[in-house]
Amino acid sequence: MSASKSSAIPKYYAKTVEQRLALAKEWGGLNDDDAQALRDSGLSISQADLMIENVIGRYSLPFALATNFRINQRDYLVPMVVEEPSVVAACSYAAKLFRIAGGFSASSDKPIMIGQLQLLDLDDMESAIKCLDARKDEVLAMANELGGSIVRQGGGAVDMLFRPLRDTPVGAMLIIHLLFDTRDAMGANAVNSALEHIAPQIESISGGRVNLRILSNLSDRRKARAEGVIAAEHLATPAASGEAVADAIIEAAAFAECDPYRASTHNKGVMNGIDALLVATGNDWRAAEAGAHAYAARDGRYSSLTKWWKDERGNLRGRIELPLAAGIVGGATGAHRGAQTALKLLNLRRARELAEVAAAVGLAQNFAAIRALATDGIQSGHMRLHARQLALAAGASADEARAIARQLIDEGKIRLDRARAIVESRKR
């Protein structure tokens, strides 16, 4: 990607779909096949039939681009697949504010996933741990015997840890954590295969019985984080000073840190952006959700994934950290043309970079949500965008929907019953 490319595209939202697509083609070096993949969902019915079971069709969601993102001094147009109005617009607006101060700084851990073996029926827990630890190198070598591209690229099993659970509903058990470097893959299949391969040897060494052999989605050794700053002056609204808005955002964030009922919705806003990016790139967004929410409760109390505060200059600062297991090879990323096109637009060098982009997107989405809550209220902008969906739900054609949505907004009656009445009146 050329350093001269800027993701700050003026009024991208105001352009036609074809104009937006043309800009995306130029940005990402897309060819006509890539563009067509975005138009037709990137998945043929025959491909869909090979991906999952009992297929009878395909289900499409909008594929959009969030603009203005600058992360670690590099610009990105961020692909997002989501059905909820205002998510993409809010994310782009937030990125625009962060961009003024240089954008986001982001970092990530090595792509270490955790595979778990559940070992039961041990006569002596401590003796079993000592025996397993003494032969750790042997077990790790066995875990890497299956080879594959991950091992060939320098990844694979790197360590084995032991977690005794002495008091469970079924008695004592030893949980073995196999730490596995998955390189640029999410890595679930590689980890699960390695666990199944070493299970007989674990039983032989320990004298116990292996039950479950499965990847953990609490990938807390594979975290991503992002930070950003917005000068208070850029937060001002017609009704409030920038300083007042910054204070209101910090107060809202404190609410989420202390109350699980608020934190749940707060973190849902974070994941609105992250999930949309992961879906676009063919990643397992459900695994990311599970890991994020488990991590939010790591201290025994469910809390916020983000932190917001003012620095010594009065600027608003935000930070996010969460587990993010995302890949750029394997799985649906290699089978879905739309996902491949999304990755082409991002022009990523490593999977860790995707995790860093996702973290920045999550922070931006969270800022946009709590800013709206702390100023105009979440419904003000959201319902204006929702009006178009109501028009379509009421039976309006695509050509009619914008005009009907405008009428709903002008009347201040953004409701399905009113949209239906307008559609009916146009038929007369």
Summary of the structure (lengths in Angstrom):
residues: 428
radius of gyration: 24.4
end to end distance: 53.6
largest distance: 84.1
contacts: 1453
relative contact order: 0.14
helix: 51%
strand: 19%
